[in-house]
Structures are given as C-alpha cells and as structure tokens.
Amino acid sequence: MRDDAKTTIDSAPAAENEARTLSAGKRVLVAALVLLIVAGVAAVTLFMAVIIPRQNRRHAMQTCVPVMQSAQKGETVRFGAYEQDSNAMNGSEEIEWIVLQREEDRLLLISKYALDCSPFHTSGAMATWDYSAINQWLNEAFYGEAFSAAEKCIVLSTDVTPDANALFDTDPGKQTKSHVFLLSIPEADELFDSQEARRCTPTAFAETHGASAPSGGCVWWLRTPGYDGTAASRVLADGSISYIGQPVDRSLAVRPAVWVSCADLEK
C-alpha cells in the first residue's frame, strides 16, 4: 500500500510537467495559426488594394487611354460594352460614344445611340436629378455592367450641376458627384452643333424596353426639370429641346454621358 502511494505521488509532478508542455505547445500552435491568418489577410488586402488596381491602371493605359488621347470633338470612340442587338446569346456589344467636348486631359462623351429606355423616376412624385431613380440606376447598374474594372479607371467622378430650366421656375435639385449622368438643357443646347446633331436612334435592346423612333429619331431624357418637379426635360425626335418636359414616371430613351480621363495613369 505504501509503495503504491509513493509511486502515485512520484508520478504526479511528471504528469503535471507533461500537461504544461502540451498546453505550451497548443499556445504556440494557436499563435502560429493566428500569425498565418493575419499574414494571409494582409496579403489578400495588399493584392486587392494595391496589386489589382495597379494592373487595372496598366491595362487601361494600354487599351483605353490611347484611344481617348487622340479623339477630338465630334469624333466617335468605342469604349465599354452593353447589350444592344437584343440577343443576349452573343454577349454585349461595344458602346459607341460621341466626343462632345475636350478639356486638356479629359473628354465628355455621350452615347451615339439611346442604349436603354427607363422612367426618370419610379413614381410621379417630385424627383430632381439628385433624387431620381435614373441617377441611381446609371451610377450603379449601368456603370457596373457597361465598364470593366480597367475601364472604370478612366471614368471620372465629376460634379454634375443642377442646371435650371430657363422657362420655368422649377427647383433643379442639388449638385451630385456622378460617374454617369444625363445632359442638362444648357449642355444639350450648347454642346451639339445643331438640332439635327441631337437626333438619336435607339438600339434594338432599347426598343424592346419601350423606346420608339417612328420618325427616325427617339425622345430622350435630359436631367433638367420640366414645367414642375414632377416632369423632366427631354430632347424630341427631331432634335429640338422640350423645356416643358415629360412626367417622370413615363419611360423615355436614355443616352448616358461620362467624363473620361486621357491622363497618364502611371504617374
């Protein structure tokens, strides 16, 4: 009995030492795993925040910027892609843009064709550009679909001004920061060389969404409010500007506009 008790007592410190060793080993293993996870997260963060954007800028410099650097007012450039022939099986088609204005290292572009058809807002309530559903759609769904990550490197976020309607004392809303926008009445009036130049035809895809061109041209939205806050201005089929506008819950053709950079992205 005494020998058994002595054996038990003698073995206790060894068991405790073994338990401490195992516990220390587990702590080291956990610490190593934590360090590996932290290192992995840091590597992914670096890749997403630095490496991928750098690759996108390099690709944009090789493919997008050279086209824009040589483009002049009135010329047409191809940039981005959007469904146009109403045949989703063959993928999206390249978007053709008309250069409306050149300012040193940036260009103002508007789509050559009406690319879609949409209400200005989803209800007949008061809806200025900054509050409108079409603003949200252009800068989320359309922007995300039409441009690749590399192409987005040269699409500028610009100040879109709340240009007033010269014939009606309507609230033009607030200035926004937008990647994609609609032209205002003053812009549509000043940036096109003629009424005929403002005429526009819809793509087959836009026609399936409600855009029509019975006389060869379609009616397309401008961002300036119309006769009151429940209407937005528009360009008519013959290229003339309607200051009275159209109720915002009606569907009209959409011609997106963007400012793009011609600058060296590698600087």
C-alpha positions in Angstrom: 0.0 0.0 0.0 2.8 2.4 0.9 4.7 1.6 -2.3 1.7 2.2 -4.5 1.0 5.6 -2.8 4.7 6.5 -3.3 4.5 5.6 -6.9 1.4 7.7 -7.4 3.0 10.7 -5.6 6.2 10.4 -7.6 4.4 10.3 -10.9 2.2 13.4 -10.2 5.0 16.0 -11.0 5.8 14.3 -14.2 2.1 14.3 -15.3 1.9 18.0 -14.4 5.0 18.8 -16.4 3.7 16.8 -19.4 0.4 18.8 -19.2 2.2 22.1 -19.0 4.3 21.1 -22.1 1.2 20.1 -24.0 -0.5 23.4 -23.1 2.5 25.4 -24.1 2.6 23.5 -27.4 -1.0 24.3 -28.0 -0.4 28.0 -27.3 2.5 28.1 -29.7 0.4 26.3 -32.4 -2.5 28.7 -31.9 -0.2 31.7 -32.1 1.4 30.4 -35.3 -2.1 29.9 -36.8 -3.1 33.4 -35.9 0.1 34.8 -37.4 -0.6 32.8 -40.6 -4.2 34.1 -40.8 -3.0 37.7 -40.2 -0.3 37.3 -42.8 -2.8 35.8 -45.2 -5.4 38.6 -44.7 -2.6 41.2 -45.1 -1.5 39.5 -48.4 -5.1 39.5 -49.7 -5.6 43.1 -48.6 -2.4 44.1 -50.4 -3.4 42.2 -53.5 -6.9 43.7 -53.6 -5.9 47.3 -52.6 -2.6 47.7 -54.5 -1.8 44.9 -57.0 -5.2 44.6 -58.7 -5.7 48.4 -59.1 -2.2 48.8 -60.4 -2.8 46.0 -63.0 -6.2 47.7 -64.0 -4.5 51.0 -64.5 -1.7 49.4 -66.6 -4.4 47.7 -68.7 -6.3 50.9 -69.1 -3.1 52.7 -70.2 -2.5 50.1 -72.8 -6.1 49.8 -74.2 -8.3 52.8 -73.2 -6.2 55.9 -72.8 -4.5 55.8 -76.3 -7.9 55.9 -77.9 -9.0 58.9 -75.8 -5.8 60.8 -76.2 -6.2 61.1 -80.0 -10.0 61.7 -80.0 -11.4 65.1 -81.0 -14.7 66.8 -80.7 -17.3 65.3 -83.0 -15.5 62.0 -83.4 -16.8 58.6 -82.3 -14.9 56.3 -79.9 -15.6 52.8 -78.7 -15.5 52.2 -75.0 -17.3 49.8 -72.7 -20.0 47.3 -73.7 -23.7 47.0 -73.2 -26.4 44.8 -74.7 -27.6 46.4 -77.9 -28.8 43.9 -80.5 -31.2 42.3 -78.1 -29.5 38.9 -78.5 -28.0 38.1 -75.1 -26.6 34.8 -76.5 -23.8 36.7 -78.4 -22.8 38.9 -75.4 -22.8 42.7 -75.1 -21.7 45.0 -77.9 -19.2 47.7 -77.8 -20.6 51.2 -76.9 -20.1 53.9 -79.4 -19.6 57.4 -77.9 -19.6 60.9 -79.5 -17.0 63.3 -78.2 -18.9 66.4 -77.1 -16.1 68.3 -75.5 -12.4 68.1 -75.0 -10.7 69.8 -72.0 -6.9 69.2 -71.8 -6.7 65.7 -70.4 -10.4 64.7 -70.3 -13.3 64.2 -72.7 -17.0 64.5 -72.3 -18.8 61.6 -74.1 -22.4 60.8 -74.9 -23.6 57.5 -76.3 -24.2 57.7 -80.0 -27.4 55.6 -79.7 -30.0 55.5 -77.0 -28.9 52.4 -75.0 -32.0 51.8 -72.9 -35.4 53.1 -72.0 -36.5 53.9 -68.5 -38.6 56.2 -66.3 -36.8 59.2 -64.9 -38.3 58.2 -61.5 -40.4 55.3 -60.4 -43.4 57.4 -59.3 -45.0 60.7 -60.3 -43.6 62.4 -57.2 -41.2 65.3 -57.2 -37.9 64.0 -58.4 -34.9 66.2 -59.3 -31.8 64.5 -60.8 -30.0 64.1 -57.5 -33.0 62.2 -56.1 -34.1 60.3 -59.2 -34.2 56.6 -59.8 -32.5 57.1 -63.1 -29.5 58.7 -61.4 -29.2 55.7 -59.1 -29.6 53.2 -62.0 -27.0 54.9 -64.2 -24.4 55.0 -61.4 -25.0 51.5 -60.1 -26.5 49.0 -62.5 -25.4 50.6 -65.8 -22.0 51.7 -64.5 -21.3 48.3 -63.1 -22.4 46.5 -66.3 -21.1 48.7 -69.0 -17.5 49.2 -67.8 -14.7 46.7 -66.9 -12.5 47.3 -63.8 -9.8 48.7 -66.2 -12.3 50.9 -68.0 -13.6 52.3 -64.7 -10.0 53.6 -64.1 -10.6 56.4 -66.6 -14.3 57.1 -66.0 -14.2 60.2 -63.8 -16.4 61.0 -60.9 -17.4 64.6 -61.7 -19.6 67.4 -60.3 -23.0 67.3 -62.0 -24.5 70.7 -61.7 -28.2 71.4 -61.0 -28.8 73.5 -64.2 -32.1 75.4 -64.1 -34.9 75.5 -66.6 -34.8 79.0 -68.3 -38.6 78.9 -69.0 -39.9 77.5 -65.7 -39.0 78.4 -62.1 -38.6 74.8 -61.0 -36.2 73.6 -58.3 -33.2 72.0 -60.2 -32.1 70.0 -57.1 -28.6 69.6 -55.7 -25.2 69.1 -57.3 -24.1 65.4 -57.3 -20.8 63.5 -57.8 -21.6 61.1 -60.6 -19.7 58.7 -62.9 -22.6 58.6 -65.3 -25.2 61.3 -65.9 -27.7 62.8 -68.3 -27.1 66.1 -70.1 -28.9 69.2 -68.9 -30.8 71.6 -71.1 -27.9 74.1 -71.4 -25.4 71.3 -72.2 -27.7 69.8 -74.8 -28.2 73.2 -76.3 -24.5 74.3 -76.3 -22.6 71.1 -76.9 -24.3 69.9 -80.1 -23.6 71.8 -83.3 -27.2 71.7 -84.5 -30.7 70.4 -83.8 -30.1 67.7 -86.3 -26.9 66.6 -84.4 -29.1 66.0 -81.3 -31.3 63.5 -83.1 -30.8 59.9 -81.9 -32.0 56.4 -82.7 -32.4 53.6 -80.2 -30.7 50.3 -80.2 -32.8 47.2 -80.7 -32.4 46.4 -77.0 -33.7 49.9 -76.1 -36.7 49.4 -78.4 -37.6 46.2 -76.6 -37.7 48.2 -73.4 -40.1 50.8 -74.9 -38.0 53.3 -76.9 -39.5 54.0 -80.3 -38.4 56.0 -83.3 -41.3 56.2 -85.7 -39.9 59.2 -87.5 -36.3 58.0 -87.4 -35.5 59.6 -84.0 -36.4 58.8 -80.4 -37.2 61.1 -77.5 -34.6 61.0 -74.8 -34.2 62.3 -71.2 -32.3 65.4 -70.0 -31.7 65.9 -66.3 -33.1 69.5 -66.0 -36.6 69.6 -64.5 -39.6 70.4 -66.8 -42.6 72.6 -66.1 -42.7 71.4 -62.5 -41.0 69.0 -60.2 -43.0 66.0 -61.5 -41.6 66.4 -65.0 -38.1 66.3 -66.6 -37.0 67.9 -69.8 -36.3 65.9 -72.9 -35.0 66.0 -76.5 -37.7 65.3 -79.0 -37.4 63.0 -82.1 -36.5 65.9 -84.4 -33.6 67.0 -82.1 -35.4 70.0 -80.6 -35.4 70.5 -76.8 -38.7 70.3 -74.8 -38.5 72.7 -71.8 -41.9 71.6 -70.7 -40.7 68.0 -70.4 -42.4 64.7 -69.6 -43.9 63.3 -66.4 -41.0 61.5 -64.6 -42.9 58.2 -64.4 -43.0 57.8 -68.2 -40.4 55.7 -70.0 -38.1 57.5 -72.5 -34.9 56.6 -74.2 -31.6 57.0 -72.2 -28.3 58.4 -73.6 -25.7 58.1 -70.8 -22.9 60.7 -70.6 -19.5 60.3 -69.0 -16.3 62.3 -68.5 -13.2 60.2 -69.2 -9.6 60.8 -68.4 -6.8 61.0 -71.1 -4.1 61.4 -68.4 -1.2 59.1 -67.8 -2.4 56.7 -65.0 1.1 55.5 -64.2 2.2 58.9 -62.8 
